[in-house]
Amino acid sequence: MQRVLVVDDAVFMRKTISGALLEAGFEVAGEARTGVEAVKKYRELNPDVVTMDITMPDMDGIEAVKKIKEYDPDCKIIIISAMGQDSMVKEALMAGAVNFLVKPLKMETIVDTMKRALG
């Protein structure tokens, strides 16, 4: 079973994403609400994939992606954010994210993207 770390500062989004992933057969290894928490939990849990918001307290998602990639260059991170400007998408992908999804979105899109990332 593929293990996922779900990162978003909004409890509702974490629960929604986690619920969709559980229903699709993924294991939600953990959740984090800040970039700092995400980096810490990634090191503790070593998940197969991470869903990452961009706008969060302490450390934004782009910086968290960079920190996680420093620790594990092979990690798979999917950005899920309401901020879908071209410059933000480019920055996230340059930082090492494997994909960028813009909120609001269907939970099936997250599940499909997750399966492709884990290929």
C-alpha positions in Angstrom: 0.0 0.0 0.0 1.4 3.4 -1.0 1.9 5.8 1.9 1.0 9.5 1.6 1.8 12.6 3.7 -1.0 15.2 3.3 0.1 18.8 3.9 -2.3 21.7 4.0 -3.0 24.4 6.6 -6.8 24.0 6.3 -8.1 21.1 8.3 -11.0 20.7 5.9 -8.7 20.2 2.9 -6.5 17.7 4.8 -9.5 15.7 5.8 -11.0 15.8 2.3 -7.8 14.8 0.6 -7.1 12.1 3.2 -10.6 10.7 2.8 -10.4 10.5 -1.0 -7.0 8.8 -0.8 -8.1 6.3 1.9 -11.1 5.5 -0.2 -8.8 4.9 -3.2 -6.7 2.4 -1.3 -3.8 4.6 -0.2 -2.5 4.7 3.3 -2.4 8.2 4.8 0.8 8.0 6.8 0.4 11.4 8.3 -0.8 15.0 8.0 0.9 18.3 8.5 -0.4 21.9 8.6 2.8 23.9 8.0 5.9 23.6 5.8 8.1 23.1 8.9 5.8 20.2 10.1 5.9 18.7 6.6 9.7 18.5 6.5 9.8 17.0 10.0 7.1 14.5 9.3 8.6 13.5 5.9 11.8 12.6 7.7 9.9 10.6 10.4 7.5 8.8 8.1 9.3 8.4 4.7 6.1 8.4 2.7 5.9 7.3 -0.9 4.3 10.6 -2.0 3.4 14.0 -0.5 0.5 16.4 -1.3 1.6 19.9 -0.5 -0.2 23.2 -0.3 1.7 26.4 -1.0 0.4 29.1 1.3 1.0 28.0 4.9 2.3 29.4 8.1 6.0 29.1 9.2 7.3 27.9 5.8 5.5 27.9 2.4 5.1 24.8 0.3 7.8 25.8 -2.2 10.4 26.1 0.5 9.2 22.8 2.1 9.6 21.1 -1.3 13.1 22.3 -1.5 14.0 21.1 2.0 12.4 17.7 1.4 14.2 17.3 -1.9 17.5 18.2 -0.2 16.8 15.3 2.2 15.5 12.9 -0.4 16.1 13.8 -4.0 13.8 11.0 -5.2 10.7 12.1 -3.3 7.5 12.6 -5.1 5.6 15.8 -4.2 2.3 17.0 -5.8 1.4 20.6 -5.2 -2.3 21.2 -4.6 -2.9 24.9 -4.3 -5.5 27.7 -5.0 -2.6 29.7 -6.4 -2.3 28.6 -10.0 -0.4 31.5 -11.7 2.1 30.4 -14.3 5.0 31.8 -12.2 3.9 29.8 -9.2 3.5 26.6 -11.1 7.0 27.0 -12.7 8.6 27.8 -9.3 7.0 24.7 -7.8 8.1 22.4 -10.6 11.6 23.9 -10.6 11.8 23.3 -6.8 11.1 19.6 -7.5 7.4 19.0 -7.4 6.2 16.3 -9.9 2.9 17.9 -10.6 0.8 21.0 -9.8 -3.0 20.8 -9.2 -5.2 23.9 -8.8 -8.0 24.0 -6.2 -10.9 23.6 -6.3 -10.6 20.2 -8.0 -12.3 16.8 -8.0 -10.9 14.2 -5.6 -10.6 11.8 -8.6 -8.1 14.2 -10.1 -5.9 13.9 -7.0 -6.2 10.1 -7.0 -5.4 9.8 -10.7 -2.4 12.2 -10.4 -1.2 10.2 -7.4 -1.3 7.0 -9.3 0.6 8.5 -12.2 3.3 9.9 -9.9 3.8 6.5 -8.3 3.6 4.9 -11.7 
